[in-house]
């Protein structure tokens, strides 16, 4: 057996990086290539056409249930996960992973489970840390892991997170990745291969929508709730990685969970400021009506309460405005 399954994950800056990478693939290459890029959920993706123009291999958005085809590039459609299992491709609109759909982690996990040492996984430019947990799964099953050199990546967070969390085989400049993949694909895989663990099997089932999976078998309930559905999150530990999953399948690394909670907290504070301002306006209007009925003391009391509400709203707004702008690598 050869290393003939290639999975690639990218985010911000990923389209340009993929164009350069795919241009280096040879026309006779028989690897099956699968690509996840974080793109807006609405709208049509032209990524397969872009990749087909710059490289020799045909690229497409696969149909759910299609057979894995050598010598092609399968690109995850917007707002759908890409999973490879039992020689077939699944295209599913399952729960988001690391705040994304499609997710590199979902693709990488499925490839690692199905093909073990035949997999070459690569994380390219992007923000946050999608792909790190998936690379860990590939490494655990004997596959080869590659990360773009973060010093040259347009957005370095995804490569840096992978390097921090996984014993990566190769950290390479972008232009060296395709030649390395080609050489690796010519190698025979080791005969001794780690078998999938029960935990890996459970996660793959969960990724495909099997809600009968007992999360207690792969982790333990945490103190935290899922930002997407507000259910309990189970904490899953894998070596250096700590991840979280809820009953319906939303998944987070620790970093992506923090980022989501930060966003939720900011939204909540703006909502609080808005509610205080609306309350102040209402109390002022009621005070005007009370003045018309000569209820001066009641009107005065309401105006004082409105002033306090406005001051509290201004305090919240000043707090939010004084915070540093989010890191550009976290806004995709």
N, C-alpha and C positions, 0 to 999 in steps of 0.2 A: 504493500500500500504506500501511496505517496501523500505528501501534504498538498491536498487538492481542494481544500475548502478555505476561502479567504473571507474574513469578515472585517469590515471597516466602519468605524464610528467617527463622526465629526459634528461640529456645531458651528459657532461663529467663525467666519473665514473658511469654512469647509469646502465650499463649492470651488473656489480657486485652487485650494490644496488638492482636491480630488481631480481636477482637470490636469494638473501636473503629474499626479500619481498615475492616472489611467493612461496618459500619453506614453508612459514607459512600459506598458504591458505589450508582450509580443503577440502577433496575430495568430500564431499557432498554439497559444497557451490554452491548456485544457482545464484550468482551475475554475471552480464555481465561485464567483465573487458576489458578496452580499454587502450592501451599503445602507447605512442609516445616517441621515443628516437631519438635524433639527430645523424644520422649516415651518412657516405659519400653517395652522390647521386648515384655514379656508383658502380656496384658490387651487389652481392646477399647478403641479410641479413639472417643470421642463428639464429637470435634472437628467433623466435618461437620454434625452436628445442631445443635451450638452456633452455628456460623457461619450456618447457614440460619435459625435463629431470630432472629438480630440483624440480618440483612441481606436484601436482596431477591433475591439470586442463589442458585439451587440449589447445594448443596455435597454432595460425595460422595467416597467412596474409589473410584477408578476400577479397572476390571478391566484386567489386562495385555492389551495389544493394542487397547484401545478407541481410537476416533478422537478427536482433539482437538475439543472442542465449544465454540463461542463462547457467552458468557453463562453460564458455569458456573465453579464453584470445585472443582478437583480437589485432594484432600488426600492426602499420602503416608500409607499405612497404617503402623502401628507395625512396626519392624524390616524395612522394605522401602524401597529407593530408588525415587524417582520420576524417570523420564527421559522427555523428549519428543523424538521423532525421526521424521522423515518423515511428519508429520501424525498420528502415533499416540502413545499413552502406553504406556510400559513400566513395569511394577511388578516389580522384581527384588530378590531377597535376595542381592545381591552383597556383595563385601568392604566393610568399614567404611571410611569416609573421615573423617579428622579425629576418629576414635574414635566416629563416629556412623553409624547406619543407621536412618532416612534421613539424607542429607546435603544441605545447601543447595548446596554446591559441585557435587555431581553433577548436581542439577537445573539449576543455572544454566549449567554447561558445555554440557549438551545443548541447552538453549534457545538459547544463543548460537550454537552450531554450526548448528542447524536453521533459526533465524529471524533471525539477525543483527540488523539495525537495528530490527526489529519488536518487540524485547524491551524491557520495562521491568523492571529487577531491583531489589528492595528488601531490605535487611537491617535487621531490627528487634532488639529487646532480646535479650540472651543472653550466655553466657559463652564464653571462648576466642575462636576466630577463624573458625569455619565460615562460609562465604559470601564471604569476602574474595577468595579465588582465583577463585570463580565470578563475582563482580562484575567482576574484571579481565578475564575472558574476554568478558563482555557488552560492556564498554567497548571492547575490542579489535575487536569485530565491529560497532561503530557503534550499539549499544543505549544506553539511558539508565539511569543508576545512581542509586539513592536510598538514603540511610542515615538512620535515625532519629537525631535529635539525642541524642548520648550523655548530655548533661546532664539529660535528662528520662527516659531509658530506665531501667527498673527494674534491669536489669543491663547495664552499659555496655561490657563487653569486646568483644562482637561488633561493635557500631557503631564503637568506637574502632579496632579492628583494621582494619576496612574503610577507614576514613578514612586510616589510616596507610599502607596498602598500595596504595590505588587512587586515581586521580584522579576522585573522585566528582563527579557532576553536581549533586546536590542533597543537602544535609544539613538535614532539616526536623523540626519537632515532629510528633508522631504525627498530630494532627488536621489537619495540612496535607498529609499524604501522599496520601490518597485524592483530594482535589480536584486535586492536581498530576498524579496518574496519569490522571485523566479528561481534563484538558487535553492532556496528552501523547498520549493515545490518539487525539485528534482531529487530530493533526498527520500530515502525510505524511513518510515516511522519506526520507532522502537517496538520490539516485540512485547516487552513487558509494559503494560498500560494500566494505570490506576482505573479501577472500575468506578462507575458513578456511585455516589453515596445516596443513602435514602433521602438526605436533605436536598440534594440536587434534583432527584426525581420529583420530590414534592413541589419544589419551586417551579419546575417545568410544567407540571400539571396545573399549578396555580396560574402561571402565565397564560395558559390556554383556556382559562375560565372554569376550571374544576373547583367549585366552591365546597366540595366535601373534604378538601385537604385540611388536616388537623395541624394548625400552626404550632400547637404545643409540642409537636414532634420535631420542630426545627428551631424553635426559639422559646422565649418566655414573654408573657405580657409585660409591657412597660408602663410607665406613668403617663405616657404621651398619647395623644389622640391624632388621628389622621387629619391633616389639613383639608383633604378633599372630601371625605365622607363623614368625618368626626367619629369614626369608630376607634376602638382600641388598636394600638400598634404593638406588634410583637417584635422584640429585639432579637436579632440574629447575629451571632458572632462567628466570623470566619478569619482566623489569623489576625492580621492587622485591621481588618474591616469590621465595622459595626453597621448593620443595616436594619431597616424597619419595614414591616409589611402589615397591612390590615386584612381583615377577613375577606374582603371582596377583591383584594389583589393590588391595591395601590402600594408602591414600594419607594423607599427613600434611603439614600445613604445619610450618614449623620450630617454631612455638609449641606446636602440638598434639603433636608428637613429643617435645618437652621435657616437657610435662605427663605424657605416657604413661610416659616414662622415669623421671620422679620417682615416679610411683605404683608402677612396677615395682621401683624401688630400695627404697622403703619396705617393700613386701611381702617383698622378699628379706631385709631386715634383721630383720623380725619372724620370718621363718622361721629365720634364724640364731639369734635369741634363743631360740626354741622348741626348736631342736635342742640348744642348750647346756644348757637346763634339763632336757630329757629325759635327756641324757647324764649330768648330775649325779645325777639320781634313780637311774638304773641303777647308777652306780658306788657310790652309797651302799648300795643293796640287796646288791650283790655283796660289798661290804665287810662287811656284817652276816653273810653266810654264811661269809666268811673268818674272822671273829672266832670263829664257832662251831667252826671247825676249828683254832683256835689259830694261825692265820697272821696274827699281829698286824701285822707289818711291811708285808705286802702290803695289808692292810686300811687301814692308816694312809696308805699311798701313794695308794690309790684315793680316800680321803676328801679328801686334799689336792688331788687332781686335780678332784674334784667341786666343791670350794670355788672353785678357779680358774675352772671353767666357769660357776658361778653369778655370780661377779664379772664375768666377761665379758658374760654375758647382761644383768646389771644395768646395765653400762656402755652397752650398745646400747639398752636400754629408756629409760635416762635421756636419751640422745642424742635419741631419737625424741620423748620427752615434752617436751623443752626446745624443740623446733622450734615455730615459730608455727603456729597452725591454718591450714589451706589457705584461700585467699581464697574468700569465699562465691560469687564469680562463676565459680569453677572447679568447684563442686560442684553438679551438675545431675542 
